């Protein structure tokens, strides 16, 4: 077997929402730097495709794919058990899966609000709760939760998204303090992106056209443009690696300067 090298060589990562966008970019980046990766998504065909691409690039047995509805506790238990067996352990959990829906306060239905909270917040709770069983045996470990700049700064739209991403932010700190109190060498941090070039921006592109839609979003960012998936994947790489061994309970803002205003 080829010896793996890189910034996360020997790490074994489980990534949700990995069929496309940020999750797929994170999986590719961690694999490039030596990690084994388990990709999980409701879109099982999608994660199988991404995992196959990673295996072709880095060798069979680098990536594994699992179906997962992140709102279902039974599916979390099964997927983590299977991933632990496939990779021979688990040391990194990336809670990336997330959605946005519901419109403004008077438009947002209770059903939509609850769905966003379930996908965005329940998933982080369930993932961390059940991953610790495996991560204890493979310390040092890292839990990386993808929040949003919208979890730190409110707007007049998207109450469900604002509330859920704020929940991810504080839950990440709770997990960090719990692990520290338990004397576990397992850290927990959150990442807070602004607009990133992923399919979540497609409604804006469809409404205004790709060029104008992205320009419209870019005008809200001091650096003047939306971010790339690699920007977030590199942050996940840092937090997954031992380079960030003294960082826990913190938030990493990747917002092009929005929070500085």
C-alpha positions as CSV (number, residue, x, y, z in Angstrom):
1,X,0.0,0.0,0.0
2,X,1.3,3.4,-0.9
3,X,2.3,5.5,2.1
4,X,0.2,8.7,2.3
5,X,1.9,12.0,2.8
6,X,0.6,15.5,3.3
7,X,-0.8,17.9,5.9
8,X,-3.5,15.4,7.0
9,X,-1.7,12.1,6.3
10,X,-3.2,9.5,8.6
11,X,-6.4,11.4,9.2
12,X,-9.8,9.7,8.5
13,X,-12.5,12.2,7.7
14,X,-16.3,12.0,7.4
15,X,-17.9,14.8,5.4
16,X,-21.6,15.4,5.0
17,X,-23.2,17.1,2.0
18,X,-20.4,15.9,-0.1
19,X,-22.1,15.2,-3.4
20,X,-21.3,18.6,-4.8
21,X,-20.2,22.1,-4.0
22,X,-18.3,22.7,-0.7
23,X,-18.5,19.1,0.5
24,X,-17.0,17.7,-2.6
25,X,-14.3,20.3,-2.7
26,X,-13.4,19.5,1.0
27,X,-13.2,15.8,0.3
28,X,-10.9,16.4,-2.7
29,X,-8.7,18.7,-0.8
30,X,-8.3,16.5,2.3
31,X,-7.6,13.5,0.0
32,X,-4.9,15.5,-1.8
33,X,-3.2,16.1,1.5
34,X,-3.2,12.4,2.6
35,X,-6.5,11.8,4.4
36,X,-8.9,8.9,3.9
37,X,-12.4,10.4,3.3
38,X,-15.9,9.2,3.7
39,X,-18.4,11.1,1.7
40,X,-22.0,11.2,2.9
41,X,-25.1,12.7,1.3
42,X,-28.8,12.2,0.6
43,X,-27.7,12.0,-3.0
44,X,-25.9,8.6,-2.8
45,X,-25.2,8.5,-6.6
46,X,-23.6,11.9,-6.3
47,X,-21.2,10.9,-3.5
48,X,-20.4,7.7,-5.3
49,X,-19.3,9.7,-8.3
50,X,-17.1,12.0,-6.4
51,X,-15.6,9.2,-4.4
52,X,-14.8,7.3,-7.6
53,X,-13.0,10.4,-9.0
54,X,-11.0,10.7,-5.8
55,X,-10.0,7.1,-5.9
56,X,-8.9,7.4,-9.5
57,X,-6.7,10.3,-8.6
58,X,-5.3,9.0,-5.3
59,X,-5.7,5.3,-5.3
60,X,-8.4,2.8,-4.5
61,X,-9.4,2.9,-0.9
62,X,-8.9,6.6,-0.4
63,X,-12.6,7.5,-0.6
64,X,-15.8,5.9,0.4
65,X,-19.5,6.9,-0.2
66,X,-22.5,6.5,2.1
67,X,-26.1,7.5,1.9
68,X,-27.2,9.8,4.7
69,X,-30.2,11.9,5.6
70,X,-28.6,14.1,8.3
71,X,-31.9,14.6,10.1
72,X,-32.2,10.9,10.8
73,X,-30.4,9.5,13.9
74,X,-30.6,5.9,12.8
75,X,-28.9,6.8,9.5
76,X,-26.1,8.7,11.3
77,X,-25.5,5.7,13.5
78,X,-25.3,3.3,10.5
79,X,-23.2,5.6,8.3
80,X,-20.6,6.3,11.0
81,X,-20.3,2.7,11.9
82,X,-19.8,1.8,8.2
83,X,-17.3,4.6,7.7
84,X,-15.3,3.7,10.8
85,X,-15.0,0.1,9.5
86,X,-14.1,1.2,5.9
87,X,-11.4,3.6,6.9
88,X,-10.2,1.8,10.0
89,X,-11.2,4.7,12.3
90,X,-12.5,8.2,12.4
91,X,-10.6,11.3,13.4
92,X,-12.3,14.2,11.5
93,X,-16.0,15.1,11.3
94,X,-17.0,17.8,8.9
95,X,-20.7,18.8,9.3
96,X,-21.2,20.6,6.0
97,X,-24.8,19.6,4.9
98,X,-27.1,22.6,4.9
99,X,-30.1,24.2,3.2
100,X,-31.8,27.6,3.0
101,X,-35.5,28.1,2.4
102,X,-38.7,29.7,3.6
103,X,-38.4,33.4,2.7
104,X,-38.9,36.3,5.1
105,X,-40.6,36.2,8.5
106,X,-44.2,36.4,7.2
107,X,-43.6,34.1,4.3
108,X,-41.7,31.4,6.2
109,X,-43.9,28.5,7.1
110,X,-43.4,26.6,10.4
111,X,-42.7,23.5,8.3
112,X,-40.0,25.2,6.4
113,X,-38.5,26.7,9.6
114,X,-38.4,23.3,11.2
115,X,-36.9,21.6,8.1
116,X,-34.0,24.2,7.9
117,X,-33.4,23.8,11.7
118,X,-33.3,20.0,11.3
119,X,-30.9,19.9,8.4
120,X,-28.6,22.7,9.6
121,X,-28.6,22.2,13.4
122,X,-29.9,18.8,14.3
123,X,-27.3,17.3,11.9
124,X,-24.4,18.9,13.9
125,X,-25.8,17.7,17.2
126,X,-26.4,14.1,15.8
127,X,-23.0,14.0,14.0
128,X,-21.0,15.1,17.0
129,X,-22.9,13.0,19.5
130,X,-22.4,9.8,17.6
131,X,-19.0,10.5,16.0
132,X,-17.3,10.9,19.4
133,X,-17.7,7.2,20.0
134,X,-15.2,6.5,17.2
135,X,-13.1,9.7,17.5
136,X,-12.1,8.8,21.1
137,X,-10.1,5.9,19.7
138,X,-8.3,8.1,17.1
139,X,-7.2,11.2,18.8
140,X,-6.2,13.9,18.1
141,X,-9.4,14.7,16.4
142,X,-11.3,17.7,14.9
143,X,-14.9,18.5,14.4
144,X,-15.5,21.2,11.8
145,X,-19.0,22.7,11.5
146,X,-19.9,24.8,8.5
147,X,-22.0,27.8,9.7
148,X,-22.2,31.1,7.8
149,X,-21.6,34.8,8.1
150,X,-25.4,34.8,8.4
151,X,-25.0,33.0,11.7
152,X,-23.1,36.0,13.1
153,X,-24.8,38.9,11.2
154,X,-28.5,39.0,10.7
155,X,-30.4,40.3,7.7
156,X,-34.1,41.0,6.9
157,X,-34.6,37.8,5.0
158,X,-34.2,34.1,5.9
159,X,-35.1,33.9,9.6
160,X,-34.7,30.1,9.5
161,X,-31.2,30.3,8.0
162,X,-30.1,33.1,10.3
163,X,-31.3,31.2,13.4
164,X,-30.0,27.8,12.3
165,X,-26.5,29.1,11.4
166,X,-26.3,31.0,14.7
167,X,-27.2,27.7,16.4
168,X,-24.3,25.9,14.6
169,X,-22.0,28.6,15.8
170,X,-22.8,28.3,19.5
171,X,-23.3,24.5,19.4
172,X,-19.7,24.3,18.0
173,X,-18.5,26.0,21.2
174,X,-20.5,23.8,23.4
175,X,-19.0,20.7,21.8
176,X,-15.5,22.2,22.1
177,X,-16.0,22.8,25.8
178,X,-17.5,19.4,26.4
179,X,-14.6,17.7,24.7
180,X,-12.1,19.7,26.7
181,X,-13.9,19.0,30.0
182,X,-13.8,15.3,29.1
183,X,-10.0,15.6,28.6
184,X,-10.4,14.6,25.0
185,X,-7.9,15.8,22.4
186,X,-10.8,16.6,20.1
187,X,-11.4,20.1,18.9
188,X,-14.5,21.8,17.6
189,X,-14.6,24.9,15.5
190,X,-17.0,26.7,13.1
191,X,-16.4,28.2,9.6
192,X,-18.5,31.2,8.5
193,X,-18.4,31.8,4.7
194,X,-20.2,34.5,2.8
195,X,-21.4,33.9,-0.8
196,X,-19.4,31.0,-2.3
197,X,-19.6,29.8,-5.9
198,X,-21.8,26.7,-5.3
199,X,-25.3,25.6,-6.5
200,X,-26.9,27.4,-3.6
201,X,-26.4,30.6,-5.6
202,X,-28.3,29.2,-8.6
203,X,-31.6,31.1,-7.8
204,X,-29.7,34.4,-8.0
205,X,-28.0,33.4,-11.2
206,X,-31.3,32.4,-12.7
207,X,-33.0,35.6,-11.6
208,X,-30.3,38.0,-12.9
209,X,-28.1,35.9,-15.2
210,X,-24.8,34.4,-14.1
211,X,-22.6,37.5,-14.6
212,X,-24.9,40.1,-13.1
213,X,-26.1,37.8,-10.3
214,X,-22.5,37.1,-9.1
215,X,-21.6,40.8,-9.6
216,X,-24.6,41.8,-7.5
217,X,-23.5,39.5,-4.7
218,X,-19.9,40.7,-5.0
219,X,-20.9,44.3,-4.5
220,X,-21.9,43.4,-1.0
221,X,-18.4,42.1,-0.2
222,X,-15.5,44.5,0.5
223,X,-13.1,42.4,-1.6
224,X,-15.6,42.8,-4.4
225,X,-16.3,39.2,-5.5
226,X,-17.8,36.0,-4.3
227,X,-15.6,33.2,-2.8
228,X,-14.5,29.9,-4.3
229,X,-15.0,26.4,-2.9
230,X,-11.3,26.0,-2.5
231,X,-11.3,29.0,-0.1
232,X,-13.5,27.0,2.3
233,X,-11.8,23.6,1.6
234,X,-8.4,25.1,2.6
235,X,-9.9,26.3,5.9
236,X,-11.3,22.8,6.5
237,X,-7.8,21.4,5.8
238,X,-6.3,23.7,8.3
239,X,-8.8,22.9,11.0
240,X,-8.6,19.1,10.3
241,X,-4.8,19.2,10.5
242,X,-2.7,19.3,13.6
243,X,-1.5,22.7,12.6
244,X,-4.6,24.0,14.4
245,X,-4.0,21.9,17.5
246,X,-4.5,24.9,19.9
247,X,-7.7,26.2,18.2
248,X,-11.0,25.1,19.6
249,X,-14.4,26.8,20.3
250,X,-13.5,29.4,17.7
251,X,-15.1,30.8,14.6
252,X,-13.2,31.3,11.3
253,X,-14.8,34.0,9.2
254,X,-14.3,33.7,5.4
255,X,-16.5,36.6,4.4
256,X,-14.3,38.9,2.2
257,X,-14.5,41.5,4.9
258,X,-18.2,41.8,5.5
259,X,-17.9,41.4,9.3
260,X,-15.3,44.1,9.4
261,X,-17.8,46.8,8.3
